[in-house]
Structure formats: structure tokens, C-alpha cells
Amino acid sequence: MNRAGIASITEVVTRHYDDPASPPPEALIKALTDREDALADVMRVAGQNFGLYPQIVAEVLADLEFGHPLPQAEREMIHHQFDLLMDELRRQQMGE
């Protein structure tokens, strides 16, 4: 495990490969998706710490389909918020 307490891909695969009770591939897919969700949480916090816009971080993670699949309504909301931010930033750059 790394400092954030997130298992590496090797650790996740080995854990499930060595456990005959795990019904692959569903258990492995869930474990890897859970790992991506944990990584996304760390990336969101890092983004906040470095002053990144949360709308951009959310859009990138959603566009990459990082972690568990998002419901369509949530995905649309994230994209809408991203578009609003981009419009606002364009207006600011043009001096409006």
C-alpha cells in the first residue's frame, strides 16, 4: 500500500488471484474500480490544494470514466458545470 493507503494494481490482482473464493472477473473489476475511486478522491484533494477548479478535475475524471460509472444525470451536470466555468473564464480573458 502507498502512503494514501491505496493498494497497487499488483496488490489488488495478487489478492484476488490468490483467493479462489473470489468470483472473477466481477470481484477483480470491483476491486480495481474501488481503487480508482480512492485515487480520484486523492486527485480531487490535490486539485483543491493546488488551486485547480473542481469543475475541471470532475470533468477530466468523468471523461476518463475513472472509478465507478456515473449516472447519466450526474455526468450531464458535471459537464454543464464545466461548460459554465469555461464560458466564465473566456469572458474574463476578454475583459468582460
MDTraj code that builds the backbone (N, CA, C; nanometers):
import mdtraj as md
import numpy as np

residues = "MET ASN ARG ALA GLY ILE ALA SER ILE THR GLU VAL VAL THR ARG HIS TYR ASP ASP PRO ALA SER PRO PRO PRO GLU ALA LEU ILE LYS ALA LEU THR ASP ARG GLU ASP ALA LEU ALA ASP VAL MET ARG VAL ALA GLY GLN ASN PHE GLY LEU TYR PRO GLN ILE VAL ALA GLU VAL LEU ALA ASP LEU GLU PHE GLY HIS PRO LEU PRO GLN ALA GLU ARG GLU MET ILE HIS HIS GLN PHE ASP LEU LEU MET ASP GLU LEU ARG ARG GLN GLN MET GLY GLU".split()
xyz = np.array([
    [0.0843, -0.1181, 0.0000],
    [0.0000, 0.0000, 0.0000],
    [0.0885, 0.1241, 0.0000],
    [0.0382, 0.2272, -0.0662],
    [0.1127, 0.3523, -0.0698],
    [0.0794, 0.4372, 0.0527],
    [0.1355, 0.5580, 0.0576],
    [0.1142, 0.6453, 0.1747],
    [-0.0317, 0.6820, 0.1939],
    [-0.1081, 0.6864, 0.0861],
    [-0.2504, 0.7198, 0.0963],
    [-0.3346, 0.5990, 0.1365],
    [-0.2701, 0.4841, 0.1522],
    [-0.3428, 0.3632, 0.1909],
    [-0.4144, 0.2957, 0.0761],
    [-0.3714, 0.3249, -0.0468],
    [-0.4348, 0.2672, -0.1653],
    [-0.3467, 0.1545, -0.2174],
    [-0.4069, 0.0380, -0.2334],
    [-0.3336, -0.0781, -0.2827],
    [-0.2917, -0.0558, -0.4275],
    [-0.1739, -0.1078, -0.4616],
    [-0.1286, -0.1003, -0.6006],
    [-0.2101, -0.1990, -0.6844],
    [-0.2015, -0.1846, -0.8159],
    [-0.2701, -0.2798, -0.9041],
    [-0.2164, -0.4191, -0.8801],
    [-0.0869, -0.4319, -0.8624],
    [-0.0271, -0.5631, -0.8356],
    [-0.0851, -0.6242, -0.7089],
    [-0.0984, -0.5444, -0.6035],
    [-0.1550, -0.5946, -0.4776],
    [-0.3001, -0.6376, -0.4964],
    [-0.3771, -0.5600, -0.5708],
    [-0.5178, -0.5940, -0.5927],
    [-0.5295, -0.7235, -0.6725],
    [-0.4550, -0.7334, -0.7822],
    [-0.4624, -0.8536, -0.8670],
    [-0.4143, -0.9758, -0.7904],
    [-0.3031, -0.9628, -0.7184],
    [-0.2488, -1.0767, -0.6419],
    [-0.3475, -1.1230, -0.5362],
    [-0.4094, -1.0275, -0.4658],
    [-0.5069, -1.0624, -0.3627],
    [-0.6210, -1.1451, -0.4217],
    [-0.6700, -1.1046, -0.5381],
    [-0.7826, -1.1760, -0.5985],
    [-0.7398, -1.3029, -0.6699],
    [-0.6219, -1.3050, -0.7223],
    [-0.5706, -1.4247, -0.7900],
    [-0.5465, -1.5364, -0.6895],
    [-0.4951, -1.4986, -0.5714],
    [-0.4638, -1.5968, -0.4680],
    [-0.5864, -1.6402, -0.3872],
    [-0.7010, -1.5742, -0.4071],
    [-0.8216, -1.6041, -0.3310],
    [-0.9211, -1.6780, -0.4205],
    [-0.9241, -1.8116, -0.4139],
    [-1.0140, -1.8870, -0.5016],
    [-1.1623, -1.8627, -0.4719],
    [-1.1930, -1.8010, -0.3582],
    [-1.3325, -1.7727, -0.3260],
    [-1.3841, -1.6512, -0.4033],
    [-1.2937, -1.5685, -0.4540],
    [-1.3350, -1.4507, -0.5307],
    [-1.3841, -1.4939, -0.6683],
    [-1.5046, -1.4522, -0.7041],
    [-1.5563, -1.4906, -0.8354],
    [-1.5088, -1.3948, -0.9445],
    [-1.3982, -1.4269, -1.0097],
    [-1.3528, -1.3379, -1.1162],
    [-1.4502, -1.3422, -1.2330],
    [-1.4609, -1.2427, -1.3138],
    [-1.3858, -1.1175, -1.3085],
    [-1.4572, -1.0092, -1.2278],
    [-1.5792, -1.0340, -1.1840],
    [-1.6567, -0.9305, -1.1146],
    [-1.5864, -0.8767, -0.9906],
    [-1.5296, -0.9637, -0.9098],
    [-1.4626, -0.9192, -0.7868],
    [-1.3393, -0.8356, -0.8195],
    [-1.2673, -0.8765, -0.9212],
    [-1.1485, -0.8020, -0.9600],
    [-1.1875, -0.6663, -1.0181],
    [-1.2892, -0.6628, -1.1012],
    [-1.3364, -0.5363, -1.1576],
    [-1.3790, -0.4420, -1.0448],
    [-1.4531, -0.4938, -0.9475],
    [-1.4966, -0.4103, -0.8345],
    [-1.3764, -0.3587, -0.7561],
    [-1.2795, -0.4444, -0.7301],
    [-1.1620, -0.4029, -0.6532],
    [-1.0827, -0.2959, -0.7279],
    [-1.0670, -0.3117, -0.8568],
    [-0.9930, -0.2119, -0.9347],
    [-1.0712, -0.0807, -0.9460],
    [-1.2035, -0.0906, -0.9580],
    [-1.2863, 0.0297, -0.9629],
    [-1.2815, 0.1020, -0.8287],
    [-1.2865, 0.0263, -0.7193],
    [-1.2733, 0.0875, -0.5857],
    [-1.1394, 0.1592, -0.5732],
    [-1.0328, 0.0988, -0.6300],
    [-0.9010, 0.1610, -0.6274],
    [-0.9041, 0.2923, -0.7045],
    [-0.9663, 0.2933, -0.8211],
    [-0.9760, 0.4168, -0.8989],
    [-1.0555, 0.5229, -0.8239],
    [-1.1621, 0.4835, -0.7559],
    [-1.2401, 0.5790, -0.6777],
    [-1.1527, 0.6434, -0.5696],
    [-1.0711, 0.5620, -0.5030],
    [-0.9824, 0.6144, -0.3987],
    [-0.8786, 0.7087, -0.4589],
    [-0.8246, 0.6731, -0.5745],
    [-0.7288, 0.7601, -0.6420],
    [-0.7945, 0.8920, -0.6830],
    [-0.9174, 0.8855, -0.7321],
    [-0.9900, 1.0064, -0.7722],
    [-1.0092, 1.0986, -0.6522],
    [-1.0391, 1.0419, -0.5360],
    [-1.0543, 1.1243, -0.4147],
    [-0.9239, 1.1976, -0.3818],
    [-0.8120, 1.1265, -0.3935],
    [-0.6817, 1.1877, -0.3666],
    [-0.6538, 1.2987, -0.4689],
    [-0.6895, 1.2741, -0.5958],
    [-0.6676, 1.3748, -0.7005],
    [-0.7533, 1.4993, -0.6770],
    [-0.8764, 1.4793, -0.6308],
    [-0.9629, 1.5945, -0.6010],
    [-0.9028, 1.6807, -0.4899],
    [-0.8540, 1.6163, -0.3859],
    [-0.7923, 1.6903, -0.2747],
    [-0.6665, 1.7614, -0.3241],
    [-0.5853, 1.6930, -0.4035],
    [-0.4647, 1.7564, -0.4573],
    [-0.5023, 1.8763, -0.5439],
    [-0.6071, 1.8621, -0.6237],
    [-0.6532, 1.9728, -0.7064],
    [-0.6924, 2.0926, -0.6226],
    [-0.7634, 2.0682, -0.5145],
    [-0.8027, 2.1772, -0.4245],
    [-0.6796, 2.2422, -0.3618],
    [-0.5843, 2.1600, -0.3195],
    [-0.4637, 2.2122, -0.2556],
    [-0.3803, 2.2976, -0.3500],
    [-0.3880, 2.2687, -0.4802],
    [-0.3099, 2.3442, -0.5776],
    [-0.3934, 2.4484, -0.6514],
    [-0.5157, 2.4715, -0.6039],
    [-0.5979, 2.5773, -0.6591],
    [-0.6608, 2.5465, -0.7937],
    [-0.6726, 2.4196, -0.8287],
    [-0.7380, 2.3843, -0.9541],
    [-0.8892, 2.3965, -0.9377],
    [-0.9553, 2.4296, -1.0445],
    [-1.1009, 2.4389, -1.0411],
    [-1.1594, 2.2982, -1.0264],
    [-1.2455, 2.2760, -0.9272],
    [-1.3041, 2.1427, -0.9088],
    [-1.3861, 2.0987, -1.0298],
    [-1.4422, 2.1934, -1.1043],
    [-1.5207, 2.1582, -1.2227],
    [-1.4313, 2.0933, -1.3291],
    [-1.3071, 2.1398, -1.3389],
    [-1.2145, 2.0827, -1.4375],
    [-1.1725, 1.9433, -1.3940],
    [-1.1380, 1.9283, -1.2665],
    [-1.0982, 1.7969, -1.2144],
    [-1.2121, 1.6972, -1.2328],
    [-1.3339, 1.7361, -1.1976],
    [-1.4501, 1.6466, -1.2106],
    [-1.4737, 1.6089, -1.3562],
    [-1.4609, 1.7050, -1.4471],
    [-1.4822, 1.6775, -1.5900],
    [-1.3784, 1.5798, -1.6434],
    [-1.2528, 1.6008, -1.6080],
    [-1.1467, 1.5113, -1.6561],
    [-1.1684, 1.3700, -1.6038],
    [-1.1968, 1.3561, -1.4741],
    [-1.2183, 1.2228, -1.4172],
    [-1.3403, 1.1558, -1.4795],
    [-1.4469, 1.2324, -1.5024],
    [-1.5671, 1.1753, -1.5638],
    [-1.5412, 1.1390, -1.7091],
    [-1.4678, 1.2230, -1.7805],
    [-1.4384, 1.1961, -1.9207],
    [-1.3524, 1.0702, -1.9360],
    [-1.2631, 1.0480, -1.8401],
    [-1.1794, 0.9277, -1.8419],
    [-1.2541, 0.8041, -1.7929],
    [-1.3777, 0.8251, -1.7424],
    [-1.4571, 0.7179, -1.6808],
    [-1.3781, 0.6530, -1.5683],
    [-1.3187, 0.7378, -1.4857],
    [-1.2356, 0.6958, -1.3740],
    [-1.3241, 0.6554, -1.2581],
    [-1.3065, 0.5354, -1.2055],
    [-1.3864, 0.4878, -1.0930],
    [-1.5189, 0.4292, -1.1377],
    [-1.6146, 0.4305, -1.0464],
    [-1.7466, 0.3735, -1.0764],
    [-1.8183, 0.4569, -1.1821],
    [-1.8959, 0.3921, -1.2679],
    [-1.9706, 0.4672, -1.3697],
    [-2.0680, 0.5651, -1.3044],
    [-2.0765, 0.6836, -1.3641],
    [-2.1672, 0.7859, -1.3125],
    [-2.3043, 0.7712, -1.3760],
    [-2.4091, 0.7980, -1.2995],
    [-2.5417, 0.8046, -1.3612],
    [-2.5416, 0.9148, -1.4679],
    [-2.6189, 0.8963, -1.5723],
    [-2.6216, 0.9908, -1.6836],
    [-2.6516, 1.1340, -1.6367],
    [-2.7460, 1.1495, -1.5454],
    [-2.7822, 1.2832, -1.4965],
    [-2.6636, 1.3504, -1.4273],
    [-2.5881, 1.2751, -1.3489],
    [-2.4714, 1.3319, -1.2805],
    [-2.3631, 1.3689, -1.3809],
    [-2.3440, 1.2835, -1.4811],
    [-2.2436, 1.3119, -1.5845],
    [-2.2795, 1.4403, -1.6592],
    [-2.4066, 1.4563, -1.6919],
    [-2.4519, 1.5766, -1.7617],
    [-2.4340, 1.7009, -1.6756],
    [-2.4608, 1.6885, -1.5445],
    [-2.4444, 1.8008, -1.4530],
    [-2.2975, 1.8430, -1.4466],
    [-2.2075, 1.7468, -1.4366],
    [-2.0637, 1.7755, -1.4307],
    [-2.0205, 1.8483, -1.5579],
    [-2.0656, 1.7985, -1.6720],
    [-2.0277, 1.8607, -1.7987],
    [-2.0864, 2.0022, -1.8098],
    [-2.2079, 2.0201, -1.7646],
    [-2.2711, 2.1522, -1.7680],
    [-2.1937, 2.2510, -1.6812],
    [-2.1551, 2.2081, -1.5604],
    [-2.0786, 2.2961, -1.4713],
    [-1.9428, 2.3309, -1.5330],
    [-1.8815, 2.2345, -1.5993],
    [-1.7549, 2.2569, -1.6680],
    [-1.7732, 2.3610, -1.7790],
    [-1.8786, 2.3443, -1.8602],
    [-1.9056, 2.4398, -1.9680],
    [-1.9286, 2.5805, -1.9137],
    [-2.0044, 2.5917, -1.8038],
    [-2.0282, 2.7234, -1.7433],
    [-1.8969, 2.7881, -1.6992],
    [-1.8090, 2.7095, -1.6374],
    [-1.6794, 2.7616, -1.5939],
    [-1.5972, 2.8062, -1.7142],
    [-1.5933, 2.7263, -1.8195],
    [-1.5152, 2.7629, -1.9377],
    [-1.5686, 2.8919, -1.9999],
    [-1.6998, 2.9069, -2.0047],
    [-1.7592, 3.0309, -2.0557],
    [-1.7179, 3.1502, -1.9703],
    [-1.7221, 3.1333, -1.8393],
    [-1.6834, 3.2408, -1.7469],
    [-1.5358, 3.2764, -1.7642],
    [-1.4504, 3.1782, -1.7765],
    [-1.3074, 3.2049, -1.7943],
    [-1.2805, 3.2767, -1.9267],
    [-1.3532, 3.2392, -2.0325],
    [-1.3392, 3.3075, -2.1618],
    [-1.3796, 3.4548, -2.1496],
    [-1.4916, 3.4796, -2.0802],
    [-1.5367, 3.6167, -2.0604],
    [-1.4324, 3.6981, -1.9829],
    [-1.3744, 3.6375, -1.8808],
    [-1.2732, 3.7061, -1.8019],
    [-1.1500, 3.7397, -1.8857],
    [-1.1109, 3.6476, -1.9723],
    [-0.9934, 3.6711, -2.0574],
    [-1.0195, 3.7821, -2.1582],
    [-1.1438, 3.7978, -2.1997],
    [-1.1782, 3.9014, -2.2966],
    [-1.2046, 4.0352, -2.2288],
    [-1.1945, 4.0381, -2.0969],
    [-1.2111, 4.1622, -2.0225],
    [-1.3552, 4.2042, -2.0013],
    [-1.4444, 4.1094, -2.0088],
    [-1.5878, 4.1423, -1.9879],
    [-1.6180, 4.1515, -1.8400],
])
top = md.Topology()
chain = top.add_chain()
for i, resn in enumerate(residues, 1):
    res = top.add_residue(resn, chain, resSeq=i)
    for name in ("N", "CA", "C"):
        top.add_atom(name, md.element.get_by_symbol(name[0]), res)
traj = md.Trajectory(xyz[None], top)
